[in-house]
Amino acid sequence: METIILPDAQALKETDLDPSLDPWAEIDRLRREKNAVILAHYYQDGEIQDLADFVGDSLDLSRRAAATGADMIVFSGVRFMAEVAKILSPEKTVVLPDADAGCSLEETCPPDDFARFRAAHPDHIAITYINCSAEVKALSDIIITSSNAEHIINQLPERQPILFAPDKHLGTYLARKTGREMVLWDGTCIVHDQFSARELVKLKTNHPDAPIAAHPECHQGILDHADHIGSTRSILDYVIAAPEREFIIATERHIIHQMEKAAPEKTFIAAPGSDGSCNCADCPFMELNTLEKIYLAMVNGAPRVEISEDLRLSALKPLEKMLEMSPPARSVPQAAE
């Protein structure tokens, strides 16, 4: 089911823009005129993070936007994130700067295939990572994030068999942490799967005092060397609080922008790919969003997320179950400065 409504034929296009247009000033004007709130995921380019009202992880951003009186949510992230914002704020207009900003985890878990996966394991509970489509959420029992997954899984009866989708690396990490056996969906994040353990060891040799902070979407070869494993927000909190002055970061490198703002006296090094560079740490989907596309999405009211009420309510149910089982929130994302 298509959830993204594209701009119509008469909509303003990038080729129509005056080269002298100041996107910052125009976005600020539209933010006021349309009573809009702009959200930026940690993996967005630094200039988008600096423009946003709130910067953070996907679920926290959607919850923060839902608590505002905004009429429009501009989600600078990827499609599943904008869908969650619409699920939690059905009365608000939700736009995504680029309709092609998808997610490799979402794409490797089509709803029809996931439905067959579930049907083949009727006695299993389906624990699904939030990085999936609204349709897959609707077919799941509980949605989790990388920050609350362990806490939620530990609440399930020990004899309850578990299906975990769509990230096999996160699932493997959680199975090890919780001691639970899980049937794993064979999906990976194209960013976190490309980090090279061999190149990481080489980098660590050159920076022996630098702790390694890694996201659990990374494969085991990376996690084996990590001093800290956690969600994007957890990694950010860790490097800010830790006494060391230099860190190696094994997640999408744009989070380093927030690290440098919060701890300018420290040095942050992106973990390398197989060629020894940090190029693999750029999410190609996140990079589709630009200031110009944010401006156009606000002008056109599209690409816009629209979800049928039946699908929205079905997808909302496992999200509410997650919130019910999650630990108390420590804090909310900070407003962008």
Secondary structure, DSSP 8 states (H G I E B T S, - for coil): ---EE---TTS--GGGS-TT--HHHHHHHHHHHTTEEEEEETTS-HHHHHH-SEEE-HHHHHHHHHTS--SEEEEES-HHHHHHHHHH-TTSEEE-S-TT---HHHHTS-HHHHHHHHHT-TTSEEEEESSS-HHHHHT-SEEE-TTTHHHHHTTS-TT--EEEESBHHHHHHHHHHH---EEE--B--TTGGGB-HHHHHHHHHHSTT--EEE-TTS-HHHHTT-SEE--HHHHHHHHHHSS-SEEEEES-TTHHHHHHHH-TTSEEEE--BTTSSSGGGS-TTGGG--HHHHHHHHHHT-SEE---HHHHHHHHHHHHHHHHHS--------B--
